């Protein structure tokens, strides 16, 4: 799950995969804008065949939080 998320992240911001860590914050560390983040969520919905809850994703700040959230949807 983490590796696939890193792959998707690298489609949206200019960061090397090895520089994405579980504790990396989307906005502050990886350079995401709100638009980038919402666009990425759309791709994740397609990639993992899930539907994200807009109310819940506003609390996701780090890559690990995104992984944890996606894992709850995939199960």
C-alpha positions in Angstrom: 0.0 0.0 0.0 2.8 2.4 1.0 4.8 1.8 -2.2 1.7 2.3 -4.5 0.9 5.5 -2.6 4.4 6.8 -3.1 4.1 6.0 -6.8 0.9 8.1 -7.0 2.4 10.9 -5.0 5.3 11.2 -7.4 2.8 11.8 -10.2 1.6 15.0 -8.5 4.7 16.6 -7.0 8.4 16.7 -8.0 9.8 14.5 -5.3 12.0 11.4 -5.6 10.3 8.2 -4.3 13.1 7.6 -1.8 12.4 11.0 -0.2 8.8 10.1 0.6 8.6 8.7 4.2 5.7 7.6 6.3 6.1 10.8 8.4 6.2 13.1 5.3 3.5 15.7 5.4 1.7 16.3 2.1 1.7 20.1 2.2 4.7 21.1 4.2 7.2 18.4 3.2 6.1 17.2 -0.2 4.8 20.5 -1.6 1.2 19.5 -2.3 -1.4 22.2 -2.9 -5.0 21.6 -1.9 -5.8 21.0 -5.6 -2.9 18.5 -5.9 -4.2 16.6 -2.9 -7.8 16.5 -4.0 -6.7 15.3 -7.5 -4.5 12.6 -6.0 -7.5 11.4 -3.9 -9.5 11.0 -7.1 -6.7 8.8 -8.6 -6.5 6.8 -5.3 -10.2 6.1 -5.5 -9.8 4.7 -9.0 -6.5 2.8 -8.2 -7.9 1.1 -5.1 -11.5 1.0 -6.1 -12.7 2.9 -3.0 -14.6 6.0 -2.1 -13.0 8.5 0.2 -15.0 10.5 2.7 -14.3 14.2 2.1 -15.0 14.8 5.8 -12.3 12.3 6.9 -9.6 13.2 4.4 -9.3 16.8 5.6 -7.6 15.4 8.7 -5.0 13.5 6.8 -1.6 15.2 7.0 1.0 12.5 6.6 1.7 9.7 4.1 1.2 7.2 6.9 -2.1 8.6 7.9 -3.2 8.2 4.2 -2.0 4.6 4.1 -3.8 3.8 7.4 -7.0 5.4 6.0 -6.8 3.6 2.7 -6.3 0.3 4.4 -9.5 0.8 6.3 -11.3 1.3 3.0 -9.8 -1.6 1.2 -10.6 -4.2 3.8 
